């Protein structure tokens, strides 16, 4: 709640100096009380709050209506962060003399917001704004605070469904757990645990822990030793597959510890990736992303192209925190980070950003939008033009007068995870889950997983794969299968048609078509991909080449697949192929023969137009002579209506 500290600090440093300290006379006539007050003032100036407290308490004992002593004591308690005591003395000041110093009302109201006393806070914000002719230093903040009170009081009248469930003692411990990250299949959970440590100047060390879900329960969390170090690791963001990780690491000034993580500022973003079960040495994301400022809390989109993160400018409690984004181009180079618009970012604090696997729904914490008083959780969605909607508060009691953050929403959009120190946990912050209310749900996504392997030897292949949106022609996901296992896992927004293309040097590429007009994250697609080496007479079906019924004009979406074939032929310049057209057995054989020949010639012409030499291509129609499936079913006939190519020379 950074702005809370900013406001109180400003009132203490400026407000008191403009009133009490500048006054030559005080309200009390009790000489002993005045002497004790002056003594306490001297201690306060010397930043000796303990002795200042004792002297001021004695002064008030001598004169219970000594308002200057009451106010200074309230500031002492504010400095010491014993806020309930401070609030008592701010309220006593208002009781003694309601017109003494307007800023007292803001101090009291700010603390009342902190404890969720919206009725009292509203009364004091209203009282502050009612002063006439006074230089109200916190007028804008008071108006914002008044809006917060009105929003919160109304939200409490209309609570949203919320039944948080602790993730259990295999995840949580007496130590704080927070910032969860989960794979798109919901099977791997990575999060931060704050450990006690004598080796760091802060007295603690943040490490990553990981747990796997067996379908019913979470397994015992394990320390991720390949990544953790003697310095702090925090705020992890796993890729959809769980094989790529971006996280925050902060500089540790203790000599000999954490020095292998050189950064550009106090905290930087680092990345690592996993081959098999082993994580590689983390590397800094570089100067495009990191700066002399504070970069933290990353969220990496499921398509592997976009990074969201928090950049903080300034120091400690006066730091300005906003959400930034950067994109990764085809060459693996990051763009310059861009601050999200003022629709999302405010003069307050934004943090704990999370982009859902749908790529369009953003969750984050903020105290700058209408909320319950602290950091609240919000949701915004991006339209087709890339414009973010006005953030929606997730509602009460998900949000309270406390700070809420660390929100994570699963691929289905139905289940959310967050960190809380609520009663009934195992110690400090624990990780919980709850069902998302309808108004805050993202678009549901599915996922595709499987293995890529050599069709003959069965050995895994670290092949490149792409999922292409057939409507737009844009690559939705581009990645590589695991080098050690050949496994891959990608997120798929539903209601779209995709082309899957898998390729690797020395092999024929693989294509598949997915029509996701329905489905859910609990029923994922599974596709193991056998790749065949480039060999003479080896045949491959082009599954994303489409024609209208009884026609041989290429549909526009066919060009995506054919461009892949062009790329394959350009990369393997000695390969010669035959393009073959095939039909089902519906209709006359002569008509089918002519149709198959024309379709083969159409593909042939397209490749020639793209620069493939004539001497590398032949075209042939086979009619309905070579079925690969049963022609008595519609599914079988659809498989028989195909275009394929055969390797004639390599």
C-alpha positions, 0 to 999 in steps of 0.5 A: 500500500505504497500510497498509504505510506506516501500520504502519511509521510507527507503529512508528517513532514510537511503538515506538522512543520507548517503548523505546530513546529512553526507556532511560537505559542501553544494551546496549553498554559501548563508550564510543566506540560509545555516543558515536556512537550518541548523536550519531546519535540527535541527528541522527535527532531533527533529521531529518538521516537522512544524518548519522544513518546515518553515525554509527550505522554507525560505532557498529555498527562499534565494537560489532557487537552494539549492538542500539539502534544497529542498531534506530535504523539500521533506522528511519533506512532505513525513513524513507528508504524503503530497505527492503531495508537496513532489513530487514537491520537488523531481522533483525540485531536479532532475531539479537542479542536475540530478546526485546529489543523485540517490535515489531521482529518486525512491522517485519521481517514487514511488509517481508518481505510487501512482498517476497513472502517469506511463509515468513519473514514468517509466522515473524516474525508468529508470533514476535511473537504468541508474546510473553507479558505484553508490550503488543503494539501491533500484535496485530491487524495481526500476526494479519491479516498471518499470515492473509495469509501463509497465504492467499498460500502456499496461492494460490501452490500453486493458480495461476490461468491468467494470460498477460498481453499487452502492448498494444504501442507504439501504446498504451504508451511509456517513460512510465507508462500506467494507468487504462484505460477502454473503450467497450462495443463494445471499439473505443475505449480511453481511459487516463491517461499521466503526462507530465513537466512543469516547469509543475507543482509535482509535476514531472509532468502527467497527461493522457488519451490515446485509441486506436481498435481497427480489428478487429485492432490498436490505432491510434496513441494521441492526446492528448485535447486538448479535455479535457487541461489544464496540471493533472492529469486521471486515472482516466477512466470512459467511458460505454458509448457513449464520448460521456460521460466522468467523470474526476478532476481535482486542484487545481494551486497553480501560479498561472495553471494549472488555475484553470478547474477549481474544486473542493471539495477536493484532487481532484474528479470532473468530467464532459464529453460529446462532440458529434460529435468535440468534447468540451465544457468539463468541469464539476464534478459538484457538491457532492452528489458532491464534498466537502472530501475526496478524490474519485477513480477513478470508474466509471460504470455502463453504464445511465447511472444509477449512479456508483461512486468512491473517497472518501479521508478524511485525508492522504497515507499515513494516508488512509482510502479507501472505495468510495462510490456515488450514483445519477442520477434522472430529472431528472439530479440525483445522490443523496447518496453512500453508502458501500458496506457492510463486505462491500466496504469494510475498515479498509484501503484500497479503490481502483480500482473498476470496475463491469462493464457487466452492472451487477452485478459489481464489481471493485476493489483492496484490502489489507483482504481476504485477499490476497497482501500488497499491494493485490490485485484482488477481485470481488463480485457484487450479487444481486437485492436489491442485496446484495454477495457476499463479495469473491473474490480473483482469485488468483495470479499475477494478484495478487502481493506488489506492488500490483495495480490499474487492472483493466478487464473488457470486455463479454464478460467474457472479456478484462481490461486492467490496468496493470503495471510488469513486465519486458519493457514499454516503460518504466514502467507499461504497459497489458496484457490477459489472459483472465479466469479462469472464477471471476472472469468477470462476466455477458456482455452484448451491445450495440445500436448504430445511428443515429437520423435523419429518415426523409425528409431523412436528417439525424441527430436527437438523439433520446431513447431508452429500453430497457425491461426488459419483465419488470420494466417498469423503464428499463434504459437512458435516453440521447440519440443524438449531436446531430451524428451521430445515433449511439447505443450501449447495453449490453444484458445478455442473457437479457432481453426489451427494448422500445426506444422512441425519441422526439423533439419533432415526430416519431412515436415509434419502438418495437422489441422485442428478445429477448436469450435468447442472443448475445454481444458479438462479434455485436451488434445493429444498429438504425438508427432512422428517425423520421417527422414527425407527419403526417396518415395516417402510420401506426406499428406498436406492436411492444410490444403483446402478446395471447395467441393468439386472445385480446384481453386485453392482456398486462401487458408491453403497458402499457409501450408503451401508456403511451408512447403516452399520453405522446405524446398528452398531449405532442401534445394536438391529435393524433387517432389511429385504433387499428387491429387486424390479424391473419394469414390463419390461420382464417376471415375473420369470426373474424379480423375480430372478433378484430382489432376486439376488440383495437383496442377493448381498446387504445382502452379502455386509453387512455381509462382513462388520460385520453385524450379520446374525441374523439381516438380511434377504433378499427377492425379490419382482419382479415387484409385489410392484410398487411405481410409474407408470410403463408406464413411464421411470421415473416411471419404474426407481423409481420401480427399487429399493432396500429398507430395512424394519425394522423387530425389533427395 
